[in-house]
Amino acid sequence: MMGHWGLWLLGGLVLAIGAGVFTVVWWKVGDQWADAEYKRFGHGGGGPGGGDAPKVISRFDEDSFDEDGDDEDRE
């Protein structure tokens, strides 16, 4: 039968292999989720993938917008 140290070694080996398998499965599931989000919403822009940068609203009050609801023609 295995000695005391052999049991600890076996437990550590099982733990290390289990952690590696868990990590690979976690990455695979996360990658599938990210692909689904990309297909659902697109890239989002502003990053290395190109596209327009997101618009930043620095001030939000009613008189900062004109009749059509944007602040494009504001002076």
VORO-673140 format. One record per atom (N, C-alpha, C, O): residue in three letters; chain; atom name; x, y, z. Coordinates in Angstrom, 1 decimal. Each point is the difference from the previous one (the first is absolute). Last residue first. Example, Ala and Ser with C-alpha at 12.3 -4.5 7.8 and 13.67 -1.06 7.14 Angstrom:
<atoms>
[atom Ser,A,N,[12.8,-2.2,7.1]]
[atom Ser,A,CA,[0.9,1.1,0.0]]
[atom Ser,A,C,[-0.8,1.1,0.8]]
[atom Ser,A,O,[0.5,1.1,0.1]]
[atom Ala,A,N,[-0.2,-6.8,-0.2]]
[atom Ala,A,CA,[-0.9,1.2,0.0]]
[atom Ala,A,C,[0.9,1.2,0.0]]
[atom Ala,A,O,[1.0,0.0,0.7]]
</atoms>
This chain:
<atoms>
[atom Glu,A,N,[-23.5,75.1,-30.8]]
[atom Glu,A,CA,[1.2,0.9,0.0]]
[atom Glu,A,C,[0.6,0.2,1.3]]
[atom Glu,A,O,[1.0,0.7,0.2]]
[atom Arg,A,N,[-4.1,-4.7,-2.9]]
[atom Arg,A,CA,[0.1,0.9,1.1]]
[atom Arg,A,C,[1.3,0.8,-0.1]]
[atom Arg,A,O,[1.0,-0.5,-0.5]]
[atom Asp,A,N,[-3.0,-3.2,-2.3]]
[atom Asp,A,CA,[0.1,1.4,-0.5]]
[atom Asp,A,C,[0.2,1.0,1.1]]
[atom Asp,A,O,[-0.2,1.2,-0.2]]
[atom Glu,A,N,[-0.1,-6.0,1.2]]
[atom Glu,A,CA,[0.9,0.2,-1.2]]
[atom Glu,A,C,[0.2,1.4,-0.4]]
[atom Glu,A,O,[1.1,0.5,-0.2]]
[atom Asp,A,N,[-3.6,-3.1,3.8]]
[atom Asp,A,CA,[0.7,1.2,0.3]]
[atom Asp,A,C,[1.0,0.3,-1.1]]
[atom Asp,A,O,[1.0,0.7,0.2]]
[atom Asp,A,N,[-6.1,-3.4,0.1]]
[atom Asp,A,CA,[1.4,-0.2,0.1]]
[atom Asp,A,C,[0.7,1.4,0.2]]
[atom Asp,A,O,[-0.6,1.0,0.0]]
[atom Gly,A,N,[-4.2,-1.6,-0.5]]
[atom Gly,A,CA,[0.4,-0.9,1.0]]
[atom Gly,A,C,[1.5,-0.3,0.1]]
[atom Gly,A,O,[0.5,-0.7,0.9]]
[atom Asp,A,N,[-3.4,3.7,-3.8]]
[atom Asp,A,CA,[0.0,-1.4,-0.4]]
[atom Asp,A,C,[0.6,-0.9,1.0]]
[atom Asp,A,O,[0.2,-1.2,-0.3]]
[atom Glu,A,N,[-0.5,6.0,1.1]]
[atom Glu,A,CA,[-1.3,-0.6,-0.3]]
[atom Glu,A,C,[0.0,-1.5,-0.3]]
[atom Glu,A,O,[-0.9,-0.7,0.4]]
[atom Asp,A,N,[5.2,2.4,2.2]]
[atom Asp,A,CA,[-0.9,0.7,-0.8]]
[atom Asp,A,C,[-1.3,-0.8,-0.3]]
[atom Asp,A,O,[-0.2,-1.0,0.6]]
[atom Phe,A,N,[3.7,1.0,3.9]]
[atom Phe,A,CA,[-0.5,-0.7,-1.2]]
[atom Phe,A,C,[-0.9,0.9,-0.8]]
[atom Phe,A,O,[-0.7,0.8,0.5]]
[atom Ser,A,N,[2.5,0.3,3.8]]
[atom Ser,A,CA,[1.2,-0.3,-0.8]]
[atom Ser,A,C,[-0.4,-0.7,-1.3]]
[atom Ser,A,O,[0.9,-0.2,-0.8]]
[atom Asp,A,N,[-4.0,1.5,4.4]]
[atom Asp,A,CA,[0.3,1.1,-0.9]]
[atom Asp,A,C,[1.3,-0.2,-0.8]]
[atom Asp,A,O,[0.5,0.8,-0.7]]
[atom Glu,A,N,[-2.2,-4.0,4.1]]
[atom Glu,A,CA,[-0.9,0.1,-1.1]]
[atom Glu,A,C,[0.4,1.1,-1.0]]
[atom Glu,A,O,[-0.2,-0.2,-1.2]]
[atom Asp,A,N,[4.0,-2.6,3.8]]
[atom Asp,A,CA,[-1.2,0.8,0.4]]
[atom Asp,A,C,[-0.8,0.4,-1.2]]
[atom Asp,A,O,[0.4,-0.1,-1.1]]
[atom Phe,A,N,[4.4,-2.4,2.3]]
[atom Phe,A,CA,[-1.3,-0.5,-0.4]]
[atom Phe,A,C,[-1.0,0.9,0.7]]
[atom Phe,A,O,[-0.3,-0.2,1.2]]
[atom Arg,A,N,[5.9,-0.4,-2.7]]
[atom Arg,A,CA,[-1.0,0.8,0.7]]
[atom Arg,A,C,[-1.4,-0.4,-0.4]]
[atom Arg,A,O,[-0.2,-0.1,-1.2]]
[atom Ser,A,N,[4.0,-2.2,-0.5]]
[atom Ser,A,CA,[0.6,0.6,1.2]]
[atom Ser,A,C,[-0.9,0.9,0.8]]
[atom Ser,A,O,[0.2,0.2,1.2]]
[atom Ile,A,N,[-0.2,-4.6,-4.7]]
[atom Ile,A,CA,[-0.9,1.1,0.4]]
[atom Ile,A,C,[0.7,0.6,1.3]]
[atom Ile,A,O,[0.0,-0.6,1.0]]
[atom Val,A,N,[2.0,-2.5,-5.3]]
[atom Val,A,CA,[0.0,0.3,1.4]]
[atom Val,A,C,[-0.9,1.2,0.3]]
[atom Val,A,O,[0.2,1.1,-0.6]]
[atom Lys,A,N,[0.2,-5.1,-3.4]]
[atom Lys,A,CA,[-0.2,1.4,0.3]]
[atom Lys,A,C,[-0.1,0.2,1.5]]
[atom Lys,A,O,[-0.7,-0.8,0.7]]
[atom Pro,A,N,[3.6,-3.1,-3.5]]
[atom Pro,A,CA,[-1.3,0.3,0.7]]
[atom Pro,A,C,[-0.1,1.5,0.3]]
[atom Pro,A,O,[1.0,0.6,0.3]]
[atom Ala,A,N,[1.8,-2.2,-4.5]]
[atom Ala,A,CA,[0.2,0.0,1.4]]
[atom Ala,A,C,[-1.4,0.3,0.7]]
[atom Ala,A,O,[-0.8,0.7,-0.6]]
[atom Asp,A,N,[1.2,-3.2,-4.2]]
[atom Asp,A,CA,[0.0,1.3,0.6]]
[atom Asp,A,C,[0.1,-0.1,1.5]]
[atom Asp,A,O,[-0.4,-1.0,0.6]]
[atom Gly,A,N,[2.6,-2.8,-3.8]]
[atom Gly,A,CA,[-1.3,0.6,0.3]]
[atom Gly,A,C,[0.1,1.4,0.6]]
[atom Gly,A,O,[1.1,0.4,0.4]]
[atom Gly,A,N,[2.5,-4.7,0.0]]
[atom Gly,A,CA,[-0.4,1.1,-0.8]]
[atom Gly,A,C,[-1.4,0.5,0.4]]
[atom Gly,A,O,[-0.5,-0.3,1.1]]
[atom Gly,A,N,[3.5,-3.0,1.1]]
[atom Gly,A,CA,[-0.8,-0.5,-1.1]]
[atom Gly,A,C,[-0.6,1.0,-0.9]]
[atom Gly,A,O,[-0.7,-0.3,-1.0]]
[atom Pro,A,N,[3.3,1.2,5.0]]
[atom Pro,A,CA,[0.8,-0.4,-1.1]]
[atom Pro,A,C,[-0.8,-0.6,-1.2]]
[atom Pro,A,O,[0.5,0.0,-1.1]]
[atom Gly,A,N,[-3.3,3.1,4.2]]
[atom Gly,A,CA,[1.2,-0.7,0.3]]
[atom Gly,A,C,[0.7,-0.4,-1.2]]
[atom Gly,A,O,[-0.1,0.6,-1.1]]
[atom Gly,A,N,[-4.1,1.8,1.1]]
[atom Gly,A,CA,[0.9,0.7,0.9]]
[atom Gly,A,C,[1.3,-0.7,0.3]]
[atom Gly,A,O,[0.9,0.6,0.6]]
[atom Gly,A,N,[-5.7,-3.2,-1.9]]
[atom Gly,A,CA,[0.8,1.2,-0.5]]
[atom Gly,A,C,[1.0,0.5,1.1]]
[atom Gly,A,O,[-0.1,-0.3,1.2]]
[atom Gly,A,N,[-3.4,-3.5,-1.6]]
[atom Gly,A,CA,[-0.1,1.1,1.0]]
[atom Gly,A,C,[0.8,1.2,-0.4]]
[atom Gly,A,O,[-0.3,1.1,0.5]]
[atom His,A,N,[-0.8,-5.8,-2.6]]
[atom His,A,CA,[1.3,0.3,0.7]]
[atom His,A,C,[-0.1,1.1,1.0]]
[atom His,A,O,[0.5,-0.2,1.1]]
[atom Gly,A,N,[-4.8,-2.9,-2.2]]
[atom Gly,A,CA,[1.0,0.6,-0.9]]
[atom Gly,A,C,[1.2,0.4,0.9]]
[atom Gly,A,O,[0.1,-0.3,1.2]]
[atom Phe,A,N,[-4.3,-2.0,0.2]]
[atom Phe,A,CA,[0.1,1.5,0.2]]
[atom Phe,A,C,[1.0,0.6,-1.0]]
[atom Phe,A,O,[0.0,1.2,-0.1]]
[atom Arg,A,N,[-1.1,-6.0,0.1]]
[atom Arg,A,CA,[-1.2,0.6,0.4]]
[atom Arg,A,C,[0.1,1.5,0.0]]
[atom Arg,A,O,[-0.9,0.7,-0.5]]
[atom Lys,A,N,[4.6,-3.5,-0.4]]
[atom Lys,A,CA,[-1.0,-0.2,-1.1]]
[atom Lys,A,C,[-1.3,0.8,0.4]]
[atom Lys,A,O,[-0.7,0.4,-0.9]]
[atom Tyr,A,N,[4.1,-0.4,4.1]]
[atom Tyr,A,CA,[0.5,0.7,-1.2]]
[atom Tyr,A,C,[-1.0,-0.1,-1.1]]
[atom Tyr,A,O,[-0.3,1.0,-0.7]]
[atom Glu,A,N,[-0.5,-3.5,4.6]]
[atom Glu,A,CA,[-0.2,1.4,0.2]]
[atom Glu,A,C,[0.4,0.9,-1.2]]
[atom Glu,A,O,[-0.6,0.9,-0.3]]
[atom Ala,A,N,[1.5,-5.6,0.2]]
[atom Ala,A,CA,[-1.5,0.3,-0.1]]
[atom Ala,A,C,[-0.3,1.5,0.2]]
[atom Ala,A,O,[-0.8,0.5,-0.7]]
[atom Asp,A,N,[5.3,-1.9,1.2]]
[atom Asp,A,CA,[-0.4,-0.1,-1.4]]
[atom Asp,A,C,[-1.5,0.3,-0.1]]
[atom Asp,A,O,[-0.4,0.7,-1.0]]
[atom Ala,A,N,[2.1,-1.0,5.3]]
[atom Ala,A,CA,[0.5,1.2,-0.6]]
[atom Ala,A,C,[-0.4,0.0,-1.5]]
[atom Ala,A,O,[-0.4,1.1,-0.5]]
[atom Trp,A,N,[-0.6,-4.9,3.0]]
[atom Trp,A,CA,[-0.8,1.1,0.4]]
[atom Trp,A,C,[0.4,1.3,-0.7]]
[atom Trp,A,O,[-0.9,0.7,-0.4]]
[atom Gln,A,N,[3.6,-4.5,-0.3]]
[atom Gln,A,CA,[-1.3,-0.2,-0.6]]
[atom Gln,A,C,[-1.0,1.1,0.3]]
[atom Gln,A,O,[-0.7,0.5,-0.8]]
[atom Asp,A,N,[4.8,-0.5,3.0]]
[atom Asp,A,CA,[0.2,0.3,-1.4]]
[atom Asp,A,C,[-1.3,-0.2,-0.8]]
[atom Asp,A,O,[-0.3,0.9,-0.8]]
[atom Gly,A,N,[0.4,-2.2,5.4]]
[atom Gly,A,CA,[0.1,1.4,-0.1]]
[atom Gly,A,C,[0.2,0.5,-1.5]]
[atom Gly,A,O,[-0.6,1.0,-0.4]]
[atom Val,A,N,[0.6,-5.6,1.3]]
[atom Val,A,CA,[-1.3,0.5,0.2]]
[atom Val,A,C,[0.0,1.5,-0.1]]
[atom Val,A,O,[-0.9,0.6,-0.6]]
[atom Lys,A,N,[5.1,-2.7,0.3]]
[atom Lys,A,CA,[-0.9,-0.4,-1.1]]
[atom Lys,A,C,[-1.4,0.6,0.1]]
[atom Lys,A,O,[-0.5,0.5,-0.9]]
[atom Trp,A,N,[3.6,0.1,4.5]]
[atom Trp,A,CA,[0.3,0.8,-1.1]]
[atom Trp,A,C,[-0.8,-0.3,-1.2]]
[atom Trp,A,O,[-0.5,0.9,-0.8]]
[atom Trp,A,N,[-0.1,-3.6,4.6]]
[atom Trp,A,CA,[-0.4,1.4,0.3]]
[atom Trp,A,C,[0.3,0.9,-1.2]]
[atom Trp,A,O,[-0.9,0.8,-0.4]]
[atom Val,A,N,[2.5,-5.2,0.3]]
[atom Val,A,CA,[-1.4,0.0,-0.3]]
[atom Val,A,C,[-0.6,1.4,0.2]]
[atom Val,A,O,[-0.8,0.5,-0.7]]
[atom Val,A,N,[5.3,-1.1,1.7]]
[atom Val,A,CA,[-0.2,-0.2,-1.4]]
[atom Val,A,C,[-1.5,0.1,-0.3]]
[atom Val,A,O,[-0.4,0.6,-1.0]]
[atom Thr,A,N,[1.7,-0.5,5.5]]
[atom Thr,A,CA,[0.4,1.2,-0.7]]
[atom Thr,A,C,[-0.3,-0.1,-1.4]]
[atom Thr,A,O,[-0.5,1.0,-0.6]]
[atom Phe,A,N,[-0.2,-4.9,3.2]]
[atom Phe,A,CA,[-1.0,1.1,0.3]]
[atom Phe,A,C,[0.3,1.3,-0.8]]
[atom Phe,A,O,[-0.9,0.6,-0.5]]
[atom Val,A,N,[4.1,-4.1,0.3]]
[atom Val,A,CA,[-1.2,-0.3,-0.8]]
[atom Val,A,C,[-1.1,1.0,0.2]]
[atom Val,A,O,[-0.6,0.4,-0.9]]
[atom Gly,A,N,[4.4,0.0,3.6]]
[atom Gly,A,CA,[0.3,0.3,-1.4]]
[atom Gly,A,C,[-1.2,-0.3,-0.9]]
[atom Gly,A,O,[-0.2,0.8,-0.9]]
[atom Ala,A,N,[-0.1,-1.8,5.5]]
[atom Ala,A,CA,[0.0,1.5,-0.2]]
[atom Ala,A,C,[0.3,0.3,-1.5]]
[atom Ala,A,O,[-0.5,0.9,-0.5]]
[atom Gly,A,N,[0.6,-5.4,1.8]]
[atom Gly,A,CA,[-1.3,0.5,0.1]]
[atom Gly,A,C,[-0.1,1.5,-0.3]]
[atom Gly,A,O,[-0.9,0.5,-0.7]]
[atom Ile,A,N,[5.1,-2.6,1.1]]
[atom Ile,A,CA,[-0.6,-0.4,-1.2]]
[atom Ile,A,C,[-1.4,0.5,-0.1]]
[atom Ile,A,O,[-0.5,0.5,-1.0]]
[atom Ala,A,N,[2.8,0.3,5.0]]
[atom Ala,A,CA,[0.6,0.7,-1.1]]
[atom Ala,A,C,[-0.6,-0.3,-1.3]]
[atom Ala,A,O,[-0.3,0.9,-0.8]]
[atom Leu,A,N,[-1.2,-3.3,4.6]]
[atom Leu,A,CA,[-0.4,1.4,0.1]]
[atom Leu,A,C,[0.6,0.8,-1.2]]
[atom Leu,A,O,[-0.7,0.8,-0.6]]
[atom Val,A,N,[2.0,-5.3,1.1]]
[atom Val,A,CA,[-1.4,0.1,-0.4]]
[atom Val,A,C,[-0.5,1.4,0.0]]
[atom Val,A,O,[-0.7,0.4,-0.9]]
[atom Leu,A,N,[5.0,-1.1,2.6]]
[atom Leu,A,CA,[0.0,-0.3,-1.5]]
[atom Leu,A,C,[-1.4,0.1,-0.5]]
[atom Leu,A,O,[-0.3,0.6,-1.1]]
[atom Gly,A,N,[1.0,-0.2,5.7]]
[atom Gly,A,CA,[0.5,1.2,-0.7]]
[atom Gly,A,C,[-0.1,-0.2,-1.5]]
[atom Gly,A,O,[-0.3,0.9,-0.7]]
[atom Gly,A,N,[-0.8,-4.6,3.4]]
[atom Gly,A,CA,[-1.0,1.0,0.1]]
[atom Gly,A,C,[0.4,1.3,-0.7]]
[atom Gly,A,O,[-0.8,0.7,-0.6]]
[atom Leu,A,N,[3.9,-4.2,0.8]]
[atom Leu,A,CA,[-1.1,-0.4,-0.8]]
[atom Leu,A,C,[-1.1,1.1,0.0]]
[atom Leu,A,O,[-0.6,0.3,-1.0]]
[atom Leu,A,N,[4.2,0.2,4.0]]
[atom Leu,A,CA,[0.4,0.1,-1.4]]
[atom Leu,A,C,[-1.1,-0.3,-1.0]]
[atom Leu,A,O,[-0.2,0.8,-1.0]]
[atom Trp,A,N,[-0.6,-1.6,5.6]]
[atom Trp,A,CA,[0.1,1.4,-0.3]]
[atom Trp,A,C,[0.4,0.3,-1.4]]
[atom Trp,A,O,[-0.5,0.9,-0.7]]
[atom Leu,A,N,[0.6,-5.3,2.0]]
[atom Leu,A,CA,[-1.4,0.4,0.0]]
[atom Leu,A,C,[-0.1,1.5,-0.3]]
[atom Leu,A,O,[-0.8,0.5,-0.8]]
[atom Gly,A,N,[5.0,-2.5,1.5]]
[atom Gly,A,CA,[-0.5,-0.4,-1.3]]
[atom Gly,A,C,[-1.5,0.5,-0.2]]
[atom Gly,A,O,[-0.4,0.3,-1.1]]
[atom Trp,A,N,[2.7,0.2,5.3]]
[atom Trp,A,CA,[0.4,1.0,-1.0]]
[atom Trp,A,C,[-0.5,-0.3,-1.4]]
[atom Trp,A,O,[-0.3,0.9,-0.8]]
[atom His,A,N,[-0.7,-3.9,4.4]]
[atom His,A,CA,[-0.6,1.3,0.2]]
[atom His,A,C,[0.4,1.0,-1.0]]
[atom His,A,O,[-0.9,0.8,-0.5]]
[atom Gly,A,N,[1.3,-5.8,-1.1]]
[atom Gly,A,CA,[0.3,0.7,1.2]]
[atom Gly,A,C,[-0.7,1.3,0.1]]
[atom Gly,A,O,[-0.7,0.5,-0.9]]
[atom Met,A,N,[-1.0,-4.9,-1.9]]
[atom Met,A,CA,[0.8,1.2,-0.1]]
[atom Met,A,C,[0.2,0.6,1.4]]
[atom Met,A,O,[-0.8,-0.1,0.9]]
[atom Met,A,N,[0.3,-5.3,-1.7]]
[atom Met,A,CA,[-0.8,1.2,0.0]]
[atom Met,A,C,[0.9,1.3,0.0]]
[atom Met,A,O,[1.1,-0.1,0.4]]
</atoms>
